Amino acid sequence: MTDIKAMSAISKTIIKMTALAAVCGLLLSTTYVISHGQIKANQQAFEIRQLQAVVGDASITLQPAGEHYRLLKNGSVYGELRAVTTPDGYNGDIRFWLATNMQREILGVRVIKHQETPGLGDKLDLAISPWVLDFNGASLTNHRWDVTKYSGDFDQFSGATITPRAVVLAIAEQLAEPALSSALDPEPKPVDGSQQ
């Protein structure tokens, strides 16, 4: 008889635990469904704020074009923001955003991914060093595109030449390419939802 009572108590406990797990699962699923849209919208708004910081002008609107963005100012094409990756970093790929106007002058550069040595090659990160700000206003015609060690106009880091040189040469290569913005859809569709 005690075995039956023990089995009955165990069965009741299993049923209660299963019901509790089902309720918790339902609550988690409901929370996900309710908050997923808002989380995605918040992530997109954060990304746009980050990209706006590269451009440096709040009056410029971003229009997506694949991995790149067309920059619009007062409804007209102003420039572009493109993602660039160079495989030539000391410890591998360096990924950054490069914003230029239509005259191919740099509006801003921000490194978004690297594996460079902390305290040495990581000075390309704006949170650590203002080095990337040296590119603002630069173009192919007003700078020598290499680091100072190789007679260029851009500083290398003390003890680290490969990392800054990789970025400098990748930027110069991008500036030599034609602007992407001229080939994009002439009807702007701003990313921030505002009307032109």
Order of alpha helices (4+ residues) and beta strands (2+ residues): alpha-beta-beta-beta-beta-beta-alpha
